[in-house]
Amino acid sequence: MTPGTPAPATAAEMLAAAAALGLDRLDAQLLLLHALGRSADERAWLIAHDTDALSDAVWPAFSRLCARRAAGEPLAYLVGEKEFHGLRLQVDARVLVPRPDTETLVDWALQCLDGLTAPSVLDLGTGSGAIALAIGAARADAWIGAVDASAGALAVARANALRLGLAVHFIERDWLAGADAGYDLIVSNPPYIAAGDAHLPALMHEPSQALVSGIDGLDDIRRIVQAAPGHLKDGGWLLLEHGHDQAAAVRNLLALHGFAEVQSRNDLAGIARCSGGILRSVK
């Protein structure tokens, strides 16, 4: 704003100021609703009242949020929540923001559990708990363990489970170290970005330990694939999310370590984003 210019007073004026900063209109609306203490579901109210004068306290709060968003901070961190697979999850800078593409992994996991009674599931690198909680919401009979090496991430995940009333067992551990055997399904969205990747600056606000995995981005996936056969039942599945150009490499790793029916699934953009296989004993 130009010095001496009156501060925006209505929703329409505030949204126009956000647009001048380059903010997406939906992002600006959600930030304004947050500054007003209203639900993200109340966009219709915002439109209906766009010429109403708002409290003097709204503009300073909203302008600070807009500045942070313009600097690249994720919207989910600013409003404190993100919807994932029909669940509203609380998130902050201790965890990655759940992405819609990861819903592909959840849908595949649920297909793998079809026909099983009281299956056992392990979610590795649970972060906000998104995958474990989405599976738990769909399969109340499942025993679900959620592993993360970050105590901060587990605190976020536990709070989400408590708020949603979902029974998940949270474990602070490095991947499969010390894990039990006999799981029906192991699922993971591990770090898979290569160190030095050109996309990393755009992700600077999210925890780097949940993003980067060695020179080629596959260090953690290698560890999981190598260890997983010792923790799955015969007929158990291992499903992994990975980078847009890593499907072939991940499928090769799975085949190398004895997995059968190795395949990939596409995300919402038609990109092979998840790969997995089933453990079959040799008869």
C-alpha positions in Angstrom: 0.0 0.0 0.0 1.1 3.6 -0.7 1.9 5.6 2.5 -1.1 7.7 3.4 -3.6 5.4 1.6 -6.5 4.3 3.8 -6.3 0.7 4.8 -8.8 -1.6 3.0 -12.0 -1.8 5.0 -14.2 -4.3 3.2 -13.6 -7.9 2.1 -13.6 -6.8 -1.6 -10.9 -4.2 -0.9 -8.8 -6.6 1.0 -9.0 -9.3 -1.6 -8.1 -6.7 -4.3 -5.0 -5.8 -2.2 -4.1 -9.5 -2.0 -4.4 -9.9 -5.8 -2.1 -6.9 -6.2 0.5 -8.9 -4.3 0.0 -11.8 -6.8 -2.0 -14.1 -4.5 -4.3 -16.6 -6.0 -8.0 -15.6 -5.3 -8.8 -18.8 -3.5 -5.8 -18.6 -1.3 -6.7 -15.0 -0.5 -10.3 -15.9 0.4 -9.1 -18.7 2.7 -6.6 -16.4 4.4 -9.3 -13.7 4.9 -11.7 -16.3 6.4 -8.9 -17.4 8.7 -8.2 -13.8 9.8 -12.0 -13.4 10.5 -12.0 -16.6 12.6 -14.4 -18.2 10.1 -14.4 -21.7 8.6 -12.8 -22.4 5.2 -16.3 -23.6 4.2 -17.7 -20.0 4.4 -16.6 -18.6 1.1 -20.2 -18.0 0.1 -20.6 -15.8 3.2 -17.5 -13.9 2.2 -18.9 -13.2 -1.3 -22.3 -12.2 0.1 -20.7 -9.8 2.5 -17.9 -8.5 0.3 -18.9 -4.8 0.7 -19.4 -4.9 4.5 -17.0 -2.9 6.6 -14.9 -5.3 8.7 -13.2 -4.8 12.1 -10.2 -2.6 12.1 -8.2 -5.6 13.5 -8.8 -7.7 10.3 -6.6 -5.9 7.8 -3.3 -6.0 9.9 -3.8 -9.7 10.5 -4.8 -10.5 6.9 -1.9 -8.4 5.4 0.6 -10.3 7.5 -0.8 -13.6 6.3 -0.7 -12.4 2.7 2.9 -11.3 3.0 3.9 -14.7 4.3 2.0 -16.4 1.5 3.6 -14.2 -1.1 7.0 -15.2 0.3 6.1 -18.9 -0.4 4.9 -20.1 2.9 2.4 -22.9 2.4 -1.3 -21.9 2.8 -1.8 -24.9 5.0 0.7 -23.7 7.5 -0.9 -20.2 7.6 -4.4 -21.5 8.2 -3.2 -24.5 10.3 -5.0 -27.2 8.4 -5.3 -29.2 5.2 -8.0 -31.5 3.9 -6.8 -35.0 2.9 -8.9 -37.9 1.7 -12.0 -36.4 3.4 -10.2 -35.6 6.7 -9.3 -32.2 7.9 -5.8 -32.5 9.3 -4.0 -29.9 11.4 -0.5 -29.2 10.1 2.4 -27.0 10.9 6.1 -26.6 9.9 7.0 -29.9 11.7 5.4 -31.9 8.9 5.0 -31.9 5.2 1.8 -30.5 3.8 -0.3 -33.5 2.6 -0.6 -33.5 -1.2 -3.7 -34.6 -3.1 -1.5 -37.0 -5.2 -0.8 -39.0 -2.0 -4.5 -40.0 -2.0 -3.6 -42.3 -4.9 -1.4 -44.2 -2.5 -4.2 -44.4 0.1 -6.7 -45.6 -2.5 -4.3 -48.4 -3.7 -3.6 -49.4 0.0 -7.4 -49.8 0.6 -7.7 -52.0 -2.5 -4.9 -54.2 -1.2 -6.8 -54.6 2.1 -10.0 -55.7 0.4 -11.1 -59.1 1.6 -8.9 -59.1 4.6 -10.3 -59.2 8.1 -8.6 -57.1 10.8 -5.5 -56.4 8.7 -2.2 -55.1 10.1 -0.8 -52.0 8.4 2.4 -50.0 8.9 2.8 -46.4 7.6 6.4 -45.4 7.5 7.3 -41.7 7.8 3.8 -40.8 8.8 4.3 -37.0 9.2 0.9 -35.5 9.9 -0.6 -39.0 10.0 -2.4 -38.4 6.7 -2.0 -41.9 5.2 -2.5 -43.9 8.5 -5.5 -41.8 9.5 -7.1 -42.0 6.0 -6.7 -45.8 6.1 -8.0 -46.0 9.6 -11.1 -43.9 8.8 -11.9 -46.4 6.0 -11.0 -49.6 7.8 -11.9 -49.4 11.5 -11.0 -53.1 11.9 -7.4 -52.6 10.9 -4.5 -52.4 13.3 -2.4 -49.5 12.1 1.1 -48.5 13.2 2.5 -45.1 12.2 6.3 -44.6 12.3 8.3 -41.5 12.2 11.8 -40.6 13.3 10.7 -37.0 14.2 9.1 -36.5 17.7 7.6 -33.2 16.5 5.9 -34.9 13.5 4.5 -37.6 15.8 3.1 -34.9 18.1 1.2 -33.5 15.2 0.0 -36.9 14.1 -1.2 -37.9 17.6 -3.1 -34.7 17.9 -4.8 -35.4 14.6 -5.7 -38.9 15.6 -7.1 -37.7 19.0 -9.2 -35.0 17.4 -10.6 -37.3 14.7 -11.2 -40.2 17.2 -9.1 -42.7 15.2 -7.1 -45.5 16.8 -3.5 -45.5 15.4 -0.4 -46.7 17.2 2.4 -44.1 16.9 6.0 -45.2 17.0 9.2 -43.1 17.1 11.6 -45.1 15.0 14.0 -45.1 12.0 12.0 -46.8 9.3 11.7 -50.5 10.0 14.5 -50.8 12.6 13.1 -53.0 15.4 9.7 -53.5 13.7 7.7 -56.7 14.1 7.1 -59.2 11.3 3.9 -60.3 9.7 2.3 -57.1 8.4 -0.4 -57.3 5.6 0.7 -54.0 4.2 3.6 -51.6 4.6 2.9 -48.2 3.0 5.2 -45.1 2.8 5.5 -41.7 1.4 9.3 -41.3 2.2 11.7 -38.5 1.3 12.5 -38.9 -2.4 13.9 -35.6 -3.7 17.5 -35.6 -4.8 19.9 -33.3 -3.0 20.4 -30.2 -5.1 17.1 -30.6 -7.0 16.0 -27.4 -8.6 12.5 -27.7 -6.9 13.9 -27.5 -3.4 14.0 -23.7 -3.0 10.2 -23.7 -3.6 9.9 -26.1 -0.6 12.1 -24.2 1.8 9.4 -23.8 4.4 8.8 -27.6 4.7 11.1 -29.9 6.8 14.1 -30.9 4.6 14.5 -34.2 6.4 11.1 -35.2 5.0 12.0 -34.3 1.5 15.6 -35.0 0.6 17.1 -38.5 0.3 20.6 -38.7 -1.1 22.2 -37.8 -4.4 19.5 -39.5 -6.5 16.6 -39.2 -4.0 16.3 -43.0 -3.5 18.4 -43.6 -0.4 15.4 -44.1 1.9 13.4 -46.0 -0.6 16.3 -48.4 -1.0 16.4 -49.0 2.8 12.7 -49.6 3.0 12.6 -52.0 0.0 15.6 -54.0 1.3 14.1 -54.3 4.8 10.4 -54.8 4.1 10.4 -58.5 3.2 11.4 -59.3 6.7 8.4 -57.6 8.1 5.6 -58.6 5.7 3.4 -61.7 5.6 3.5 -63.9 2.6 1.1 -62.1 0.3 1.7 -58.8 2.0 2.1 -55.6 -0.1 4.7 -52.8 0.0 3.5 -49.6 -1.6 5.7 -46.5 -2.0 5.2 -43.0 -3.3 8.1 -41.6 -5.3 9.2 -38.8 -7.6 7.7 -38.2 -11.1 10.7 -39.8 -12.8 11.5 -42.6 -10.4 8.9 -45.3 -11.2 11.1 -47.5 -13.3 14.0 -47.3 -10.7 11.6 -48.2 -7.8 10.0 -51.1 -9.7 13.5 -52.4 -10.4 14.4 -52.2 -6.7 11.2 -54.1 -5.8 11.8 -56.9 -8.3 15.5 -57.1 -7.1 14.3 -57.8 -3.6 11.8 -60.5 -4.5 8.5 -58.7 -4.9 6.0 -60.0 -7.4 3.2 -58.3 -9.4 5.4 -55.1 -9.4 3.5 -52.2 -10.8 2.9 -48.4 -10.6 -0.1 -46.2 -10.2 -0.7 -42.8 -11.7 -1.5 -39.7 -9.8 -4.2 -37.1 -10.6 -2.0 -35.7 -13.4 -1.5 -39.1 -15.0 2.1 -39.4 -13.7 3.4 -42.7 -12.3 3.6 -41.6 -8.7 3.4 -44.8 -6.6 4.9 -48.2 -7.1 4.5 -51.5 -5.2 4.6 -55.2 -5.2 3.5 -58.3 -3.2 5.7 -60.6 -1.3 5.3 -64.2 -2.5 7.2 -67.1 -1.0 8.8 -69.5 -3.4 7.0 -72.9 -3.2 
